[in-house]
Structure formats: structure tokens, C-alpha cells
Amino acid sequence: MTATVPATAALALGDDALVLSHRLGEWAGHAPVLEEEVALANIALDLLGQARVLLSMTGDEDELAYLREERAFRNLQLVEQPNGDFAHTIARQLYFSTYQHLLYAELALREGPFQPLAGKAVKEVAYHRDHAEQWTVRLGDGTELSHDRMSRACEALWRFTGEMFQPVPGVDVDWAALEASWLASVTEVLGRATLSVPEGPRTGAWAAGAGRQGLHTEPFGRMLAEMQHLHRSHPGATW
């Protein structure tokens, strides 16, 4: 018997992967070294693969990616934040990949519509997490300049992290336990990187947290226009 796919959950998880994939793809031709060009492209492709599976669970993946309006997207506000400098991208990746790895590890153990995807994706995301952790330590415990940039990036994105642990209907996990594991892991990595855990709020009145309801930050509209431009300019075109 096939498990019923909760559309809200499939869209939320699929949009997270789709949007972050596009953001990482923006580094093509701009990464600081060739090795990172390849690494970020591979992570982006992994996320795109996840997005295709998740979005196809609830509809036509191309229509959902290219024809929805901004308010119809259910991704976390964290993943839509601009790349900024390399430290900013790494901080975003550390926060998100740690969360995604913990989430998929849980879903891989639970019977349900997301178990097959999670069982495969958790192996990919383990690499994403390790990549982000290594760079966080490398930059945080590097030069005075790299330490300062990594510290500022972690501070700037901290307010977007609380939204990751707001329960998503159809995703059956212990969200409080997931958040505690995430905070412990991130704290340990930042400690190794000689960085302080940011002190700002992670939840509360517009501390960011409305992406799941379709409310997004200003940069998302510009990113979406770029992502959807070709498809909307040539409707019905095939390659």
C-alpha cells in the first residue's frame, strides 16, 4: 500500500532544496578556487535532485518550479538569502545542511512517503554538512580577516535559523529534539572554529520565520525572476 504524500511537506522540503540549489549555482564561474567551483556545483546538483523528487510527489516539477508566484513558495527564508561573500555562503550551508542531515536521518528511519528519498539523500547531505563544517573551521580559525568575515556571516544569518524547527504538517519528527541536536552540533563546530555562538534571537516577532507561509525576503523576488525567466519567456518550449 502506497503511503499518501502530504503535499504541504513535499512542497516545503522540495522548495528548500530547489532554492538553495539555485543559490549555490550562482557561484558557477565565481568561486574562490576551482576545487570549490566543483564542490558547490555538486552540492547544488544533489539538492536539485532532491527537489525534483519532492516536487514530483505533489505535481509537475517544472510547473511548480517555474510557474508559481513568489507567495506560493514554501521554502525557509534562510535558503533564499543571497550568497554574499564566501563566508556568508558557508555559514548558510552550515546552518542548513546540519538541519537537513539531522532531519533526513530521522525520516530515513520512519516508514512513510519520505523514507526512500531520505535514505538516499542522507548520504549526500552528510557530505554537504562535512564540507560546511570544514570550511567553517578553516575560515574561523584562519586569518584575522577570515575569522572576522565568518563571525559576521554567522551573526547575520542566525535570526533565520529558528524557522527550521517550526513543525511542518506531514513531517513526523520530534522537532524540539531535532532543534536541540542542531544547536549542540553547531555550537561544537563554532567552538572548533574559535567563533562565538550568536546571541541574537532565533524566533519571535519577525525574527524571520514566515517563509513556510509564503512570506519571503526582498532578495527572493529577484532570484525567482532570474530562475523563471527563460521558462516564462518561451512557454511550451522543449529541448
C-alpha positions as CSV (number, residue, x, y, z in Angstrom):
1,M,0.0,0.0,0.0
2,T,1.5,3.3,-1.1
3,A,1.7,6.0,1.6
4,T,-0.2,9.2,1.0
5,V,2.1,12.1,0.3
6,P,1.4,15.2,2.4
7,A,1.5,18.0,-0.2
8,T,2.5,20.7,2.3
9,A,5.5,18.8,3.5
10,A,6.6,17.8,0.0
11,L,6.5,21.4,-1.2
12,A,8.3,22.8,1.9
13,L,11.2,20.3,1.7
14,G,11.3,20.5,-2.1
15,D,11.3,24.3,-2.2
16,D,14.1,24.4,0.4
17,A,16.3,22.2,-1.9
18,L,15.3,23.9,-5.1
19,V,16.0,27.5,-3.9
20,L,19.3,26.6,-2.2
21,S,20.4,24.7,-5.3
22,H,19.9,27.8,-7.4
23,R,21.7,30.0,-4.9
24,L,24.7,27.7,-4.9
25,G,24.6,27.5,-8.7
26,E,25.1,31.3,-8.8
27,W,28.7,30.6,-7.7
28,A,29.5,29.0,-11.1
29,G,32.3,31.0,-12.5
30,H,32.8,33.0,-9.3
31,A,34.0,30.5,-6.7
32,P,37.3,31.5,-5.0
33,V,39.2,28.4,-6.3
34,L,38.5,25.7,-8.9
35,E,38.1,23.0,-6.3
36,E,35.2,24.9,-4.7
37,E,33.6,25.6,-8.1
38,V,33.3,21.8,-8.5
39,A,32.3,21.2,-4.8
40,L,29.5,23.8,-4.8
41,A,28.2,22.7,-8.2
42,N,28.0,19.1,-6.9
43,I,26.1,20.1,-3.8
44,A,23.7,22.2,-6.0
45,L,23.1,19.2,-8.2
46,D,22.4,17.0,-5.2
47,L,19.9,19.5,-3.9
48,L,18.3,19.8,-7.3
49,G,17.9,16.0,-7.5
50,Q,16.1,16.1,-4.1
51,A,13.9,18.9,-5.2
52,R,12.8,17.1,-8.4
53,V,11.8,14.0,-6.4
54,L,9.9,16.0,-3.7
55,L,8.1,18.4,-6.1
56,S,7.1,15.5,-8.4
57,M,5.3,13.9,-5.4
58,T,2.8,16.7,-5.5
59,G,2.6,17.9,-9.1
60,D,4.5,18.7,-12.2
61,E,8.0,19.6,-11.1
62,D,8.6,22.1,-14.0
63,E,5.3,23.9,-13.4
64,L,6.0,24.1,-9.6
65,A,9.5,25.4,-10.1
66,Y,8.9,27.9,-12.9
67,L,5.3,29.0,-12.9
68,R,4.4,29.6,-9.3
69,E,4.3,33.1,-7.9
70,E,6.5,34.1,-5.0
71,R,3.8,33.7,-2.4
72,A,3.2,30.1,-3.4
73,F,6.8,29.0,-2.4
74,R,7.1,27.4,1.0
75,N,10.9,27.4,1.4
76,L,12.7,28.6,4.5
77,Q,13.9,32.2,4.4
78,L,17.4,31.0,5.3
79,V,18.0,29.3,1.9
80,E,16.9,32.3,-0.1
81,Q,19.4,34.7,1.4
82,P,22.0,36.0,-1.1
83,N,25.4,34.3,-1.3
84,G,27.3,37.3,-0.1
85,D,31.0,36.6,0.3
86,F,32.2,33.0,0.6
87,A,32.0,33.1,4.4
88,H,28.3,34.0,4.2
89,T,27.6,31.1,1.8
90,I,29.5,28.7,4.2
91,A,27.5,29.9,7.3
92,R,24.2,29.5,5.4
93,Q,25.4,26.0,4.4
94,L,26.5,25.1,7.9
95,Y,23.1,26.0,9.4
96,F,21.0,24.4,6.7
97,S,23.0,21.2,6.0
98,T,23.3,20.4,9.7
99,Y,19.5,20.7,10.0
100,Q,18.8,18.8,6.8
101,H,21.2,15.9,7.7
102,L,19.5,15.5,11.1
103,L,16.1,15.7,9.5
104,Y,16.8,13.1,6.8
105,A,18.5,10.8,9.3
106,E,15.2,10.8,11.2
107,L,13.0,10.4,8.2
108,A,15.1,7.5,6.9
109,L,14.2,5.5,10.0
110,R,10.5,6.2,9.8
111,E,8.0,4.4,7.5
112,G,6.3,7.0,5.3
113,P,6.4,8.6,1.8
114,F,9.7,10.4,2.5
115,Q,11.7,7.4,3.7
116,P,13.1,6.3,0.3
117,L,14.3,9.8,-0.5
118,A,15.7,10.4,2.9
119,G,17.5,7.1,2.9
120,K,19.4,8.1,-0.2
121,A,19.7,11.9,0.4
122,V,21.1,11.5,3.9
123,K,24.3,10.2,2.4
124,E,24.6,13.2,0.1
125,V,23.8,15.6,2.9
126,A,26.4,14.1,5.2
127,Y,29.0,15.3,2.6
128,H,27.3,18.8,2.4
129,R,27.5,19.0,6.2
130,D,31.1,17.9,6.4
131,H,32.1,20.4,3.7
132,A,30.5,23.3,5.5
133,E,32.0,22.2,8.8
134,Q,35.5,22.0,7.4
135,W,35.3,25.4,5.8
136,T,33.7,27.0,8.9
137,V,36.7,25.8,11.0
138,R,39.2,26.8,8.2
139,L,37.8,30.3,8.0
140,G,37.0,30.9,11.6
141,D,40.4,29.6,12.9
142,G,42.3,31.2,10.0
143,T,43.5,34.7,9.5
144,E,42.1,37.7,11.3
145,L,40.3,38.7,8.2
146,S,38.7,35.3,7.6
147,H,37.7,35.0,11.2
148,D,36.0,38.4,11.2
149,R,34.1,37.6,8.0
150,M,33.0,34.2,9.3
151,S,31.9,35.7,12.5
152,R,29.8,38.4,10.8
153,A,28.3,35.8,8.5
154,C,27.2,33.6,11.4
155,E,25.7,36.6,13.2
156,A,23.8,37.9,10.1
157,L,22.1,34.6,9.3
158,W,21.4,33.5,12.9
159,R,18.0,35.1,13.0
160,F,16.8,32.9,10.2
161,T,17.6,29.6,11.9
162,G,14.6,29.3,14.3
163,E,12.2,28.8,11.3
164,M,13.8,25.4,10.5
165,F,12.2,23.9,13.6
166,Q,8.7,25.1,13.2
167,P,6.7,21.9,12.7
168,V,5.8,21.1,9.1
169,P,2.5,19.2,8.8
170,G,3.2,15.8,7.4
171,V,6.8,15.6,8.6
172,D,6.6,13.3,11.6
173,V,9.7,14.0,13.7
174,D,10.4,15.4,17.2
175,W,11.1,19.0,16.3
176,A,12.2,20.0,19.8
177,A,14.8,17.2,19.9
178,L,15.9,18.0,16.4
179,E,16.5,21.6,17.4
180,A,18.4,20.6,20.4
181,S,20.7,18.3,18.4
182,W,21.2,21.0,15.8
183,L,22.1,23.6,18.4
184,A,24.6,21.2,20.1
185,S,26.2,20.4,16.8
186,V,26.5,24.0,15.5
187,T,27.8,25.1,18.9
188,E,30.5,22.4,18.8
189,V,31.6,23.4,15.2
190,L,31.7,27.1,16.0
191,G,33.8,26.3,19.1
192,R,36.3,24.4,17.0
193,A,36.4,27.4,14.7
194,T,37.1,29.8,17.6
195,L,33.8,31.5,16.9
196,S,31.2,32.6,19.4
197,V,27.6,31.3,19.1
198,P,25.5,34.4,18.1
199,E,23.4,35.9,20.8
200,G,20.6,37.3,18.7
201,P,17.0,36.0,18.6
202,R,16.2,32.9,16.5
203,T,12.4,33.2,16.9
204,G,9.9,35.9,17.7
205,A,8.2,38.8,16.0
206,W,9.7,38.9,12.5
207,A,12.9,37.3,13.6
208,A,12.4,35.7,10.3
209,G,10.1,32.6,10.1
210,A,7.4,33.3,7.6
211,G,8.8,31.5,4.6
212,R,6.7,28.4,5.2
213,Q,3.6,30.7,5.0
214,G,4.8,32.2,1.7
215,L,6.2,35.4,3.1
216,H,9.7,35.9,1.7
217,T,12.6,38.5,2.0
218,E,13.2,41.0,-0.7
219,P,16.2,39.2,-2.4
220,F,13.9,36.2,-3.1
221,G,11.8,38.0,-5.6
222,R,14.8,39.0,-7.7
223,M,16.2,35.4,-7.5
224,L,12.9,33.9,-8.6
225,A,12.6,36.3,-11.6
226,E,16.0,35.1,-12.7
227,M,15.3,31.5,-12.2
228,Q,11.9,31.6,-14.0
229,H,12.8,34.0,-16.8
230,L,13.7,31.5,-19.6
231,H,10.8,29.2,-19.0
232,R,8.3,32.0,-18.8
233,S,9.8,33.7,-21.9
234,H,9.4,30.5,-24.0
235,P,6.3,28.7,-22.8
236,G,5.9,25.2,-24.0
237,A,9.5,25.0,-25.4
238,T,11.3,21.7,-25.4
239,W,15.0,21.0,-25.6
